[in-house]
Amino acid sequence: GTQNKAPHDRSLPRLNHNNSNSNNQNNILDWIGPIPKPKDPTKTSPSGDGTSSERSIDVLPEGVTEMLHPSVHGPFLGEVPEGSTLTGLVSNLYVAPLFRHDPEATDFLMILTPPSGATRAGQRESMGVILRDFPRSVYTVGQVEPRTRVHAPSTPGEKAFTGPYISYQIARAITRSQSREGHGLRLDELQARVLPNLELPGNAFRQRLKQVAVYDKNTQIWTTKQLGYEGYQGVEALGK
């Protein structure tokens, strides 16, 4: 978020929040956040002639600009000096400072796509080139500061987090298949879709699977349990 700490003149500091999520976006503006909400000018202390002076606030073209009280430290580990403004990419997982750059009118983004391997008779496939215009503003991201605890491998905290997380991912994959394809998934399909790089032992995977799904011996397909059956509260409850 962009943080502006005003000096101790009773004016308030501000924080520009740029929300992010785990979904892949094709537009940088989607990564940074929505169009900022209009903000009223910050009112300062009355002047000597009995009138109130007002100080306008610079609002960034992306994200949300917010004011912070001088006593508020802000989302970053380091303290932002009073009277300054700092922009950041803020999410539940991490926060990182952002630095805006204005691209030149002649700047563009060139994307090279490797050959697919398909060949035509007498022709050799070449590398594809895609040109894209730069957005109105470009940001570079600084050092990422975590906002949630990451447990070390093979620790009690890591095990306490991994188990429920795997159950949630299994239930989520089955629920999505039932919604889109009209049926559940086989064990091999689940193992290919749910955290395939985790290298979870088969017995441990089945243990988590049985907590959220039931098995049909005739079709060899796993489907999610009915809500309330054996304490199953649904995907939404598992994801909290």
URMO-V947611 format. One record per backbone hydrogen bond with DSSP energy under -0.5 kcal/mol. CO is the residue of the C=O (numbers start at 1). NH is the residue of the N-H. Records with the same first field share a line. If there is no record, write none. Layout:
BEGIN
CO: NH  NH
END
This chain:
BEGIN
1: 3
2: 4  16
3: 86
4: 6  14
5: 83  84
7: 9  11
9: 45
13: 68
14: 4
15: 17  66
16: 2  88
17: 64
18: 90
27: 30  31
28: 32
29: 33
34: 63
42: 55
45: 53
47: 50
51: 47  53
53: 44
54: 56
55: 42
57: 59
64: 17
66: 15
67: 14
68: 13
69: 72
73: 80
81: 5  84
84: 5
86: 3  16
87: 98
88: 18  90
89: 96
90: 20
93: 147  148
94: 91
95: 145
96: 89
97: 142
98: 87
99: 140
101: 103  138
104: 107
107: 134
108: 110
109: 111  132
111: 113  130
112: 114
113: 128
120: 123
123: 120
128: 113
130: 111
132: 109
138: 101
140: 99
143: 97
144: 146
145: 95
149: 151
152: 155
155: 159
156: 160
157: 161
158: 162
159: 163
160: 164
161: 165
162: 166
163: 167
164: 168
165: 169
166: 170
167: 171
168: 172
169: 173
170: 174
171: 175
172: 176
173: 177
174: 178
175: 179
176: 180
177: 181  182  183
178: 182
185: 222
186: 190
187: 191
188: 192
189: 193
190: 194
193: 195
195: 198
196: 199
201: 205
202: 206
203: 207
204: 208
205: 209
206: 210
207: 211
208: 212
209: 212  213
212: 225
214: 223
215: 217
216: 220  221
221: 216
222: 185
223: 214
226: 229
228: 230  231
229: 232
232: 228
234: 238
235: 239
237: 240
END
